[in-house]
Amino acid sequence: MVEDHDVVRLDDFYAMKVHTGGKGGVSGEIIRLSVDPQHPATHLFDSPVYADIQDLRDWAVRALQAYREG
């Protein structure tokens, strides 16, 4: 089970903070991880709400690919 603010790594440099919704959905915040523990991760963008974590992760991977490709 995924809890609010769990972090799901997408690759070595990016992750998604999970936010649970009141109606059973999940959304996320895509972040760029920091190599320096003194500095926080950088917020890139928010995701829409999905019914489950796997759909959300699939969306995040595709969105991150599009972000990288510009």
VEXDREN-2710 file (C-alpha; in Angstrom, 1 decimal):
% VEXDREN-2710
k/r/px/py/pz
1/MET/0.0/0.0/0.0
2/VAL/1.2/3.5/-0.9
3/GLU/1.1/6.2/1.8
4/ASP/0.9/9.9/1.2
5/HIS/4.4/11.4/0.5
6/ASP/6.0/8.0/-0.3
7/VAL/8.8/8.4/-2.9
8/VAL/8.9/6.2/-6.0
9/ARG/12.2/6.3/-7.9
10/LEU/11.8/6.6/-11.6
11/ASP/15.5/6.4/-12.4
12/ASP/18.8/7.5/-10.9
13/PHE/18.0/11.2/-11.1
14/TYR/14.2/11.5/-10.9
15/ALA/11.5/10.4/-8.5
16/MET/7.9/10.9/-7.8
17/LYS/6.4/11.9/-4.4
18/VAL/3.0/10.2/-4.1
19/HIS/0.0/12.1/-2.8
20/THR/-3.1/10.0/-1.9
21/GLY/-6.5/11.5/-2.7
22/GLY/-9.6/11.6/-0.6
23/LYS/-11.6/9.5/-3.1
24/GLY/-9.1/6.7/-3.4
25/GLY/-7.0/8.2/-6.2
26/VAL/-3.3/8.9/-6.3
27/SER/-1.4/11.8/-7.8
28/GLY/2.2/12.7/-7.7
29/GLU/4.9/15.3/-7.9
30/ILE/7.8/14.6/-10.2
31/ILE/11.1/15.8/-8.7
32/ARG/14.8/15.9/-9.7
33/LEU/16.8/14.3/-7.0
34/SER/19.7/16.3/-5.5
35/VAL/23.2/14.7/-5.2
36/ASP/23.9/17.0/-2.3
37/PRO/22.0/16.0/0.9
38/GLN/22.1/19.7/2.0
39/HIS/19.9/20.7/-0.9
40/PRO/16.3/19.6/-1.4
41/ALA/15.0/17.9/-4.5
42/THR/13.8/20.2/-7.3
43/HIS/10.0/20.2/-8.2
44/LEU/9.4/19.7/-11.9
45/PHE/5.7/19.2/-12.3
46/ASP/2.6/17.6/-10.8
47/SER/0.6/14.7/-12.2
48/PRO/-3.1/14.2/-12.7
49/VAL/-5.0/11.9/-10.4
50/TYR/-5.0/8.2/-11.3
51/ALA/-6.9/5.2/-9.8
52/ASP/-3.8/3.3/-8.8
53/ILE/-0.1/3.7/-8.3
54/GLN/0.9/1.6/-11.4
55/ASP/-1.1/3.8/-13.7
56/LEU/0.4/6.9/-12.1
57/ARG/4.0/5.5/-12.4
58/ASP/3.4/4.6/-16.1
59/TRP/2.2/8.2/-16.7
60/ALA/5.2/9.6/-14.8
61/VAL/7.7/7.6/-16.9
62/ARG/6.1/8.8/-20.1
63/ALA/5.9/12.4/-18.9
64/LEU/9.5/12.4/-17.8
65/GLN/10.6/11.0/-21.2
66/ALA/8.7/13.8/-22.9
67/TYR/10.2/16.4/-20.5
68/ARG/13.7/15.1/-21.4
69/GLU/13.1/15.2/-25.1
70/GLY/11.9/18.8/-24.8
END
